[in-house]
Amino acid sequence: MMKSNSFKYSDDNKRYHTYNYYLRHKYGKKVFKVPLNVNFTCPNRDGTKGVGGCTYCSNKMSGDYAGNPTFTIEKQYDEIRQILLKKWDNAKCIPYFQAGTNTYAPLCIQKELFERALTFKDAVGLNISTRADCINEEIADMLYEISRKTDLEVELGLQTIYDSTAERINRCHTYEDFLKGYNMLKEREIGTCVHIINGLPGETKDMMLDTAQTVGALKPHSMKIHLLYIIKGTKMYEDFLNNDVRTLERDEYVQIVCDQLERIPEDVVIERVTGDGVKEDLAAPLWSLKKFCVMNEIDKEMASRNSCQGILVRKE
């Protein structure tokens, strides 16, 4: 029988390769991200490819917990860092360009901001969130130069490999577009984190498992598994009110995530297994507010299965 601590990338009860485990073993101490907002937009918002953005995305563009974009990145970093240090004293930090598409601006502006973040106190890396269709050769070369100076990770919002779903949620780029940008980063050995979302409208459980397994087979450095939650004021919220979108039940979600973890190679870092919207803005599912409860249920289900991340991945 598998013991609770027998998974290769765990020294506690986790049966998947957590981001906390990866960071503690890399740096020898607690490391947390400091989310920043530089007020960049997206090509599916400004009319370049579409308007309105992804239908689930709020006007804060996934930056609900990021800094105030009217402040300098230095001030954002300092303020959020001081708050988080009250919880994790003497920790190191990773400046995280979170809100919007952070490679969707003139190259000189991107580079200047990223270079400034490298100088922040106690910063040990840099994370940049973007879309794969906003990576070109010139941007990839600039990111490569950054990666030679720090522990860089570029986060790519894929959400699903199915173009039919992407069209429905107004993502405005295809899976082929994703692969082009992803491969530019991989060719330069730049660390990547790919985001996927469970519960997107019209998707079956098999489609969600297919997305997780397909992304895992690409061998990114890490993945984030998100829950679709409905934020008031979004296009998805209108669809929800019209009963055109159904959110997952907690037990249903837990089963899906555990099935996905079994299909993702064990060395891929799992940075997230659920999501939690701002309470005041959240319409559904309300159970998502109890994030740690969801995570505990995932741990319990993996233990009850006597399973672990990657157990269904064919060994080569």
Secondary structure, DSSP 8 states (H G I E B T S, - for coil): ---TT-STT-SSS--S-BHHHHHHHHHSS-EEEEEE------TTTBSSS-BS-STT--TTTT-TTS--TTS-HHHHHHHHHHHHHTTSTT-EEEEEE-SS-TT-S-HHHHHHHHHHHTTSTTB-EEEEEE-GGG--HHHHHHHHHHHTTSEEEEEEEEE-S-HHHHHHTT--S-HHHHHHHHHHHHHTT-EEEEEEEES-TT--HHHHHHHHHHHHHT--SEEEEEE--EETTSHHHHHHHTT------HHHHHHHHHHHHHTS-TTSEEEES-----GGGEEE-GGGG-HHHHHHHHHHHHHHTT--TTTTS---
